[in-house]
Amino acid sequence: MVGFERDCLQKNWPKVVVLMLKRLVSILFFTSIFCISAAAQEVEVDRYNITARIDTAASTVDVRATLNISNTAQSPKPKLYLRLTKLAKVSAATVNGSPAQVETVEDRRVNTLNQIVITPQASIDAGAKATVEVSYRIEAPESTPLIHIYSGEVLLSPGAVWVPMPSTMFTLYGATTAPFSLTVSSGSAAGNFRALSSGTLKTEGQNTTFEQPLNSLPIIVAGSFDQPVTAEHGGVKIEVFVQPGISAVSTDAKPSDPRAITGRLVDEAGRAIDFFTRTLGPPPAGTTFRIISSVRAGNLTEPGVLVLNEQVFRRDTLNASVVEILADAVARLWVEGRVRLRGREARSAQETRAAVKARSAAFLSDSLPRYLAALYFEDRFGKEAARDLFTNMRWSYTPVAKSGRDAELGVQTQLLPSYSAAVFGKGPLVYRLLAEAAGRDKLIADVKALLSGAQTRIVTTEDLRAAVTKGAPAEVDNLFQQWVDSIIEPDIIVGSALASDKPGTQHVNLRNLGTGDVTIKVLAVTASGKQVISSVTVPSENIATAEIPTAEKIVSFEADPDKLIIQTNYDNDARDADSKTTRPSAQTLLNESIALFNKTQYAEAEAKLRQAIRSDVRNAVLHAWLARSLGAQKKMDEAAAEANTVIKFDPPAGAALAWARVTLGQVALARNQAAEATRQFRAAVVEADETAAQLAAHEGLIQAERGGGAAPQIDDSVRAFITQLDAAIKQPSSDKLFTLVVKNNLKRFVQGLTVNRPASWATEILHVDQVDANRVAIDVGLKVRTEGKDQAGTAVFVLNRSGNAWVLEDVPHSLFNVK
């Protein structure tokens, strides 16, 4: 593609043509996906009734799924087409109580799914309803992020499509959400092993039943849980389930309290419920909002449920990312729970009907809750905090925009690699543009009206468009055309001040190096500090002139100071009057500083970061990296000051907070304050999400404990297990090793040991962290000789207590640092 693009430019083709040709491969890919879609979605699910029996020992679940469906087509249905995970083996199906023929074929769109073709004894008439029952067994011998079944935890997520449905989140039409009843039983002998989902919970003997009146999808998270923390707020019952004996990490001298973070989650959920009640009206009656801690999963949302990783419950603060997804999850009670959010498949024109363009449900189902979460941020933390959140969204989408390989928002599905950045990053930014043009009050009122009415009401992006554009300026419909229906890629460059023939005014030229006509504000700052704002429309690949009504000397210009327009490049937006070049964006300066830091050019990295902070002083990530750069130069007082600046942000930024704790730990080590260093590094371990921060936190913690002369507190049973594991690895046999590890999670780890048998393997326990009552995370030092090469390094072993014995539950690949 690079050579192709170069040839185009050498031929002096316009940039818009080059961009169109660059996108051609992507378009062909999208078209190939959509062409194999069904002509139209003509079967709706009115209700799911699911019974599931879990066998953790066999890693199976036996399911009987009953779907109450409606044929919304204008003709009878001789066959029904459902999607289901490939892990399922269908044994039988009935339609309206009569046996039906079942055929299983591979889904041509998603390689993890099968298409279940059911042929009833009689066709389902147009407009008729039917009851379809499918019996099957799911076998999950190997854990994935979407589905795992073993004694430590069970996860059956909607993304795994473990329940048969006519349409999934991988299609334009979207997942067929509906109310459901779910009954779960398990053969686990553990006394506190329980299954959780969304909806009202009721337990009878070995069975747990969930009645979910909202439009949602069934999900199961099962494992060992304490009794829930519960609260009632604004007509919504809030429940929080966490693992027993979870070990919180305190960031001050006070003893840690594992209940503190749970209380904060309940309080934050209550605040969000209040906000959305004021914004969108009362919540649906009888609503339950359940927050579940998961050992392996995290950030899973469906109406009525939020799954967070266990690590969140070990912290003493709620960082911005957790608050954002919590608000997003609460918003879904109103957005997805009240109506059926749907897309539509493309239809060709016929004599009796016009052509219909393909539209996905993503702009409604995922972008809208995330935009509403940003509004909650503004209400909760202030306008600057909301601006920071929108900046994070913009930064997450910019690499995709630069690549020129994104799909239109109107056709996004989870099959596309850019889905998360486009739908959770770009999508909310487009809603912000719509609110700016139509008025936020009108946008919210229109959304509120769309989400009212019967629960079976189908709402599409076209319905949203019709509502918002009604009575609004023509610009609003143009925004839908530009940002939802198509792709535009503006890139604005601002010039220098020019004299004007008109008294008391000056001019500045702006060029759109990219595509799409955009109307922007231009901010001019005069020598006296006065700010003068003008507005101008900059045509696609063309130039425009803005008139600045001031005779004072202008010292700087900035195009689109509020950063409303979604650009491919923000490095041309600002210019000092005495400069021949534009000011690079804070994001570019950060990327350049990290590259310099990794080359040990710390002073140069510091200079870049200070320049970035001058234009984005509230960016916690910039301050965190500045603290790192200062610490690397042994400027410990300055490093500590910057790190403490990060900690004071409200809400704290998770990635920045982890690096700030690492820096404070390094500062404490330099001052021979081993206890303080240990405290900071322990906090960094539970705060860190990205791999580099995790590695730095673990390494620093081990160093701090050794510096303070503290030997790891090792339970005799843990030490004995590691000795036993070492012995088994030295003479690797998959049968022996699988008795010591969770096979579902570590099958490939064991295969690697048995295929490349190590000549020697020695494990040293460096640090032991009690995660919860049944789990410990052990930092280990490894010395390995394999294939004639000596290797050494560190890793983390997660042990889970199974009955009275330990098993190796996980070896996080990102923390396996043996070279």
KAKA-V824159 format. One record per residue. N is the residue number from 1. RES is the residue in one letter. D_FIRST is the distance of its C-alpha to the first C-alpha in Angstrom with 2 decimals. Layout:
N&RES&D_FIRST / N&RES&D_FIRST
This chain:
1&M&0.00 / 2&V&3.82 / 3&G&5.49 / 4&F&4.95 / 5&E&6.07 / 6&R&8.56 / 7&D&9.89 / 8&C&10.56 / 9&L&12.36 / 10&Q&14.22 / 11&K&15.50 / 12&N&16.86 / 13&W&15.61 / 14&P&16.87 / 15&K&14.86 / 16&V&15.81 / 17&V&14.18 / 18&V&10.81 / 19&L&11.34 / 20&M&12.55 / 21&L&9.69 / 22&K&7.29 / 23&R&10.23 / 24&L&10.76 / 25&V&9.47 / 26&S&11.67 / 27&I&14.41 / 28&L&14.60 / 29&F&15.01 / 30&F&17.65 / 31&T&19.31 / 32&S&19.70 / 33&I&21.44 / 34&F&23.65 / 35&C&24.64 / 36&I&26.42 / 37&S&28.30 / 38&A&31.95 / 39&A&32.97 / 40&A&34.72 / 41&Q&36.25 / 42&E&39.93 / 43&V&41.46 / 44&E&42.30 / 45&V&43.83 / 46&D&46.97 / 47&R&47.71 / 48&Y&46.77 / 49&N&49.66 / 50&I&48.51 / 51&T&50.58 / 52&A&48.99 / 53&R&50.77 / 54&I&48.97 / 55&D&49.80 / 56&T&48.23 / 57&A&49.76 / 58&A&48.00 / 59&S&44.83 / 60&T&45.41 / 61&V&46.22 / 62&D&48.16 / 63&V&47.37 / 64&R&49.10 / 65&A&47.08 / 66&T&48.91 / 67&L&46.99 / 68&N&48.93 / 69&I&46.73 / 70&S&46.99 / 71&N&45.82 / 72&T&44.58 / 73&A&43.77 / 74&Q&46.13 / 75&S&46.65 / 76&P&47.87 / 77&K&45.59 / 78&P&46.46 / 79&K&43.78 / 80&L&42.24 / 81&Y&38.73 / 82&L&38.24 / 83&R&35.53 / 84&L&36.60 / 85&T&35.28 / 86&K&34.97 / 87&L&37.44 / 88&A&40.14 / 89&K&42.50 / 90&V&44.24 / 91&S&47.89 / 92&A&49.26 / 93&A&48.83 / 94&T&51.32 / 95&V&51.24 / 96&N&54.28 / 97&G&56.04 / 98&S&55.73 / 99&P&53.71 / 100&A&50.40 / 101&Q&48.22 / 102&V&45.08 / 103&E&41.96 / 104&T&39.02 / 105&V&35.59 / 106&E&32.15 / 107&D&30.26 / 108&R&27.13 / 109&R&25.38 / 110&V&26.27 / 111&N&26.80 / 112&T&29.59 / 113&L&31.68 / 114&N&33.97 / 115&Q&35.22 / 116&I&39.01 / 117&V&40.55 / 118&I&44.16 / 119&T&46.53 / 120&P&49.74 / 121&Q&53.05 / 122&A&53.01 / 123&S&50.24 / 124&I&49.77 / 125&D&50.95 / 126&A&49.04 / 127&G&49.72 / 128&A&51.40 / 129&K&51.04 / 130&A&50.94 / 131&T&51.08 / 132&V&48.62 / 133&E&49.25 / 134&V&46.93 / 135&S&48.08 / 136&Y&45.73 / 137&R&45.27 / 138&I&42.21 / 139&E&41.83 / 140&A&39.61 / 141&P&40.08 / 142&E&37.06 / 143&S&36.39 / 144&T&33.19 / 145&P&32.50 / 146&L&33.67 / 147&I&36.61 / 148&H&39.05 / 149&I&42.68 / 150&Y&44.84 / 151&S&48.10 / 152&G&46.59 / 153&E&44.63 / 154&V&43.51 / 155&L&40.55 / 156&L&39.80 / 157&S&37.24 / 158&P&36.33 / 159&G&32.66 / 160&A&33.86 / 161&V&35.42 / 162&W&38.67 / 163&V&40.58 / 164&P&39.94 / 165&M&38.67 / 166&P&37.67 / 167&S&34.49 / 168&T&32.54 / 169&M&30.38 / 170&F&27.34 / 171&T&28.14 / 172&L&28.10 / 173&Y&31.89 / 174&G&32.03 / 175&A&34.59 / 176&T&38.09 / 177&T&40.02 / 178&A&43.80 / 179&P&46.97 / 180&F&47.77 / 181&S&50.50 / 182&L&49.57 / 183&T&52.15 / 184&V&51.22 / 185&S&53.40 / 186&S&52.85 / 187&G&54.71 / 188&S&54.04 / 189&A&57.24 / 190&A&56.21 / 191&G&58.52 / 192&N&55.97 / 193&F&53.12 / 194&R&52.23 / 195&A&49.56 / 196&L&48.15 / 197&S&46.26 / 198&S&46.51 / 199&G&49.59 / 200&T&53.31 / 201&L&54.22 / 202&K&57.33 / 203&T&58.47 / 204&E&61.02 / 205&G&61.79 / 206&Q&58.69 / 207&N&56.73 / 208&T&54.73 / 209&T&53.93 / 210&F&51.58 / 211&E&52.12 / 212&Q&49.17 / 213&P&50.13 / 214&L&46.80 / 215&N&43.77 / 216&S&41.86 / 217&L&40.61 / 218&P&42.60 / 219&I&41.67 / 220&I&43.71 / 221&V&43.92 / 222&A&46.84 / 223&G&48.33 / 224&S&51.13 / 225&F&51.81 / 226&D&54.65 / 227&Q&56.50 / 228&P&54.38 / 229&V&54.81 / 230&T&55.51 / 231&A&56.07 / 232&E&56.60 / 233&H&54.96 / 234&G&54.94 / 235&G&55.59 / 236&V&52.83 / 237&K&53.75 / 238&I&51.58 / 239&E&51.48 / 240&V&49.82 / 241&F&49.78 / 242&V&49.13 / 243&Q&49.82 / 244&P&53.40 / 245&G&54.14 / 246&I&50.80 / 247&S&50.90 / 248&A&49.91 / 249&V&49.14 / 250&S&51.04 / 251&T&49.73 / 252&D&53.25 / 253&A&56.56 / 254&K&57.55 / 255&P&57.41 / 256&S&54.35 / 257&D&54.89 / 258&P&52.54 / 259&R&53.94 / 260&A&52.87 / 261&I&49.18 / 262&T&50.20 / 263&G&52.52 / 264&R&49.82 / 265&L&47.53 / 266&V&50.41 / 267&D&51.19 / 268&E&47.60 / 269&A&47.32 / 270&G&50.62 / 271&R&49.44 / 272&A&46.33 / 273&I&48.59 / 274&D&50.82 / 275&F&47.96 / 276&F&46.48 / 277&T&50.02 / 278&R&50.59 / 279&T&47.25 / 280&L&47.00 / 281&G&50.56 / 282&P&52.29 / 283&P&50.31 / 284&P&50.76 / 285&A&54.20 / 286&G&54.64 / 287&T&51.28 / 288&T&50.64 / 289&F&47.85 / 290&R&47.39 / 291&I&45.51 / 292&I&45.01 / 293&S&44.22 / 294&S&42.02 / 295&V&41.86 / 296&R&38.29 / 297&A&36.69 / 298&G&36.32 / 299&N&35.23 / 300&L&35.89 / 301&T&37.39 / 302&E&39.09 / 303&P&41.85 / 304&G&44.81 / 305&V&43.23 / 306&L&41.14 / 307&V&40.32 / 308&L&39.92 / 309&N&39.49 / 310&E&42.78 / 311&Q&41.62 / 312&V&41.99 / 313&F&45.68 / 314&R&46.28 / 315&R&45.45 / 316&D&48.00 / 317&T&45.73 / 318&L&43.45 / 319&N&40.23 / 320&A&38.19 / 321&S&35.67 / 322&V&38.60 / 323&V&40.34 / 324&E&37.22 / 325&I&36.74 / 326&L&40.52 / 327&A&40.67 / 328&D&37.76 / 329&A&39.71 / 330&V&42.94 / 331&A&41.34 / 332&R&40.34 / 333&L&44.07 / 334&W&44.14 / 335&V&40.67 / 336&E&40.00 / 337&G&43.56 / 338&R&45.31 / 339&V&43.34 / 340&R&40.79 / 341&L&37.34 / 342&R&35.35 / 343&G&32.29 / 344&R&32.29 / 345&E&30.52 / 346&A&29.52 / 347&R&32.31 / 348&S&32.41 / 349&A&35.17 / 350&Q&38.54 / 351&E&41.88 / 352&T&43.25 / 353&R&40.29 / 354&A&37.33 / 355&A&33.70 / 356&V&32.59 / 357&K&29.15 / 358&A&27.74 / 359&R&28.45 / 360&S&28.33 / 361&A&31.12 / 362&A&29.06 / 363&F&29.67 / 364&L&33.36 / 365&S&33.68 / 366&D&31.59 / 367&S&30.73 / 368&L&34.34 / 369&P&36.11 / 370&R&33.87 / 371&Y&34.64 / 372&L&38.31 / 373&A&38.14 / 374&A&37.09 / 375&L&40.14 / 376&Y&42.26 / 377&F&40.96 / 378&E&42.15 / 379&D&45.50 / 380&R&45.93 / 381&F&44.69 / 382&G&44.45 / 383&K&41.96 / 384&E&40.44 / 385&A&39.66 / 386&A&37.95 / 387&R&35.95 / 388&D&34.90 / 389&L&33.79 / 390&F&31.68 / 391&T&30.16 / 392&N&29.20 / 393&M&27.57 / 394&R&25.64 / 395&W&24.53 / 396&S&23.41 / 397&Y&21.23 / 398&T&19.75 / 399&P&16.93 / 400&V&15.90 / 401&A&16.33 / 402&K&14.21 / 403&S&11.24 / 404&G&11.46 / 405&R&11.42 / 406&D&15.17 / 407&A&17.53 / 408&E&20.64 / 409&L&23.65 / 410&G&25.54 / 411&V&23.68 / 412&Q&23.11 / 413&T&24.44 / 414&Q&24.61 / 415&L&22.21 / 416&L&19.26 / 417&P&17.95 / 418&S&18.31 / 419&Y&21.86 / 420&S&23.95 / 421&A&22.23 / 422&A&22.12 / 423&V&25.60 / 424&F&27.53 / 425&G&25.81 / 426&K&24.76 / 427&G&27.39 / 428&P&30.46 / 429&L&29.21 / 430&V&29.12 / 431&Y&32.66 / 432&R&33.64 / 433&L&32.46 / 434&L&34.49 / 435&A&37.47 / 436&E&37.31 / 437&A&37.32 / 438&A&39.71 / 439&G&41.74 / 440&R&41.56 / 441&D&44.97 / 442&K&44.02 / 443&L&40.78 / 444&I&42.73 / 445&A&45.56 / 446&D&43.27 / 447&V&41.63 / 448&K&45.14 / 449&A&46.31 / 450&L&43.40 / 451&L&44.20 / 452&S&47.86 / 453&G&49.62 / 454&A&49.73 / 455&Q&47.68 / 456&T&46.52 / 457&R&45.08 / 458&I&41.43 / 459&V&39.40 / 460&T&35.92 / 461&T&33.54 / 462&E&34.93 / 463&D&38.39 / 464&L&37.31 / 465&R&35.86 / 466&A&39.07 / 467&A&41.22 / 468&V&39.46 / 469&T&39.04 / 470&K&42.68 / 471&G&44.71 / 472&A&41.80 / 473&P&40.36 / 474&A&37.79 / 475&E&35.26 / 476&V&35.27 / 477&D&34.11 / 478&N&31.45 / 479&L&30.18 / 480&F&29.93 / 481&Q&28.00 / 482&Q&25.54 / 483&W&25.10 / 484&V&25.99 / 485&D&25.28 / 486&S&22.03 / 487&I&19.46 / 488&I&20.12 / 489&E&18.55 / 490&P&21.27 / 491&D&21.28 / 492&I&24.80 / 493&I&26.00 / 494&V&29.78 / 495&G&31.77 / 496&S&35.26 / 497&A&38.67 / 498&L&39.89 / 499&A&43.45 / 500&S&44.55 / 501&D&47.34 / 502&K&48.43 / 503&P&50.90 / 504&G&49.95 / 505&T&46.23 / 506&Q&43.11 / 507&H&39.61 / 508&V&36.12 / 509&N&32.95 / 510&L&29.87 / 511&R&26.49 / 512&N&23.85 / 513&L&20.54 / 514&G&18.90 / 515&T&19.94 / 516&G&23.19 / 517&D&26.80 / 518&V&28.30 / 519&T&31.87 / 520&I&32.42 / 521&K&35.31 / 522&V&35.60 / 523&L&37.81 / 524&A&39.74 / 525&V&42.00 / 526&T&44.95 / 527&A&46.89 / 528&S&49.53 / 529&G&47.05 / 530&K&47.18 / 531&Q&44.13 / 532&V&43.45 / 533&I&41.01 / 534&S&39.76 / 535&S&37.45 / 536&V&35.01 / 537&T&32.41 / 538&V&29.21 / 539&P&27.48 / 540&S&23.79 / 541&E&22.22 / 542&N&25.78 / 543&I&28.68 / 544&A&31.88 / 545&T&35.05 / 546&A&36.92 / 547&E&40.66 / 548&I&42.08 / 549&P&45.83 / 550&T&47.19 / 551&A&48.79 / 552&E&48.42 / 553&K&46.11 / 554&I&42.72 / 555&V&41.37 / 556&S&38.05 / 557&F&35.78 / 558&E&33.54 / 559&A&31.50 / 560&D&31.79 / 561&P&34.00 / 562&D&34.17 / 563&K&30.37 / 564&L&30.65 / 565&I&27.46 / 566&I&24.30 / 567&Q&21.86 / 568&T&18.40 / 569&N&20.14 / 570&Y&23.86 / 571&D&24.12 / 572&N&25.37 / 573&D&28.08 / 574&A&31.07 / 575&R&32.69 / 576&D&36.04 / 577&A&38.04 / 578&D&38.56 / 579&S&34.93 / 580&K&32.47 / 581&T&29.56 / 582&T&28.86 / 583&R&29.62 / 584&P&26.76 / 585&S&26.86 / 586&A&28.72 / 587&Q&25.67 / 588&T&23.82 / 589&L&27.11 / 590&L&27.55 / 591&N&24.19 / 592&E&25.05 / 593&S&28.56 / 594&I&27.58 / 595&A&25.48 / 596&L&28.58 / 597&F&30.90 / 598&N&29.13 / 599&K&29.61 / 600&T&33.30 / 601&Q&33.14 / 602&Y&35.24 / 603&A&36.85 / 604&E&33.58 / 605&A&32.33 / 606&E&35.63 / 607&A&35.23 / 608&K&31.81 / 609&L&33.27 / 610&R&36.38 / 611&Q&34.37 / 612&A&32.42 / 613&I&35.72 / 614&R&37.22 / 615&S&34.81 / 616&D&34.81 / 617&V&38.14 / 618&R&38.26 / 619&N&35.09 / 620&A&36.49 / 621&V&33.35 / 622&L&33.56 / 623&H&37.24 / 624&A&36.68 / 625&W&34.23 / 626&L&36.60 / 627&A&39.36 / 628&R&37.42 / 629&S&36.77 / 630&L&40.45 / 631&G&41.62 / 632&A&39.61 / 633&Q&41.51 / 634&K&44.80 / 635&K&45.40 / 636&M&46.80 / 637&D&48.74 / 638&E&45.82 / 639&A&43.49 / 640&A&46.04 / 641&A&46.42 / 642&E&42.71 / 643&A&42.55 / 644&N&45.61 / 645&T&44.01 / 646&V&41.26 / 647&I&43.93 / 648&K&45.72 / 649&F&42.86 / 650&D&43.94 / 651&P&42.28 / 652&P&40.87 / 653&A&37.11 / 654&G&36.59 / 655&A&33.92 / 656&A&35.69 / 657&L&39.06 / 658&A&38.19 / 659&W&37.11 / 660&A&40.22 / 661&R&42.41 / 662&V&40.83 / 663&T&41.55 / 664&L&45.10 / 665&G&45.63 / 666&Q&44.59 / 667&V&46.89 / 668&A&49.73 / 669&L&49.22 / 670&A&49.43 / 671&R&52.69 / 672&N&54.02 / 673&Q&54.10 / 674&A&53.13 / 675&A&54.26 / 676&E&52.28 / 677&A&49.18 / 678&T&49.59 / 679&R&49.89 / 680&Q&46.73 / 681&F&44.62 / 682&R&45.99 / 683&A&44.94 / 684&A&41.45 / 685&V&41.13 / 686&V&41.72 / 687&E&39.72 / 688&A&36.51 / 689&D&33.63 / 690&E&30.71 / 691&T&30.84 / 692&A&31.31 / 693&A&34.24 / 694&Q&35.75 / 695&L&35.76 / 696&A&37.27 / 697&A&39.88 / 698&H&40.97 / 699&E&41.18 / 700&G&43.18 / 701&L&45.50 / 702&I&46.43 / 703&Q&47.05 / 704&A&49.16 / 705&E&51.31 / 706&R&51.94 / 707&G&52.78 / 708&G&55.31 / 709&G&56.84 / 710&A&56.07 / 711&A&55.74 / 712&P&53.69 / 713&Q&55.96 / 714&I&55.41 / 715&D&57.19 / 716&D&58.91 / 717&S&57.29 / 718&V&53.79 / 719&R&54.70 / 720&A&56.12 / 721&F&53.02 / 722&I&50.73 / 723&T&53.17 / 724&Q&53.07 / 725&L&49.26 / 726&D&49.15 / 727&A&51.58 / 728&A&49.60 / 729&I&46.33 / 730&K&48.13 / 731&Q&49.12 / 732&P&46.25 / 733&S&47.01 / 734&S&44.89 / 735&D&48.10 / 736&K&49.70 / 737&L&46.69 / 738&F&46.10 / 739&T&49.63 / 740&L&48.67 / 741&V&45.27 / 742&V&43.87 / 743&K&42.20 / 744&N&40.03 / 745&N&38.35 / 746&L&38.46 / 747&K&38.08 / 748&R&35.09 / 749&F&36.83 / 750&V&39.84 / 751&Q&37.88 / 752&G&36.32 / 753&L&39.84 / 754&T&41.32 / 755&V&38.64 / 756&N&38.50 / 757&R&42.14 / 758&P&42.89 / 759&A&45.76 / 760&S&46.79 / 761&W&45.97 / 762&A&47.83 / 763&T&47.44 / 764&E&48.94 / 765&I&49.32 / 766&L&48.37 / 767&H&48.58 / 768&V&49.58 / 769&D&48.60 / 770&Q&50.51 / 771&V&47.96 / 772&D&50.38 / 773&A&53.50 / 774&N&51.70 / 775&R&48.77 / 776&V&48.41 / 777&A&45.32 / 778&I&46.01 / 779&D&44.23 / 780&V&44.70 / 781&G&44.32 / 782&L&43.27 / 783&K&44.05 / 784&V&42.55 / 785&R&42.67 / 786&T&40.43 / 787&E&39.38 / 788&G&41.44 / 789&K&39.67 / 790&D&41.27 / 791&Q&39.32 / 792&A&40.52 / 793&G&39.47 / 794&T&40.04 / 795&A&39.31 / 796&V&40.71 / 797&F&42.73 / 798&V&43.62 / 799&L&46.93 / 800&N&48.37 / 801&R&52.05 / 802&S&52.59 / 803&G&56.30 / 804&N&58.05 / 805&A&55.31 / 806&W&51.99 / 807&V&48.71 / 808&L&45.35 / 809&E&43.33 / 810&D&40.05 / 811&V&38.35 / 812&P&35.50 / 813&H&32.49 / 814&S&31.35 / 815&L&34.77 / 816&F&35.07 / 817&N&34.80 / 818&V&36.23 / 819&K&34.93
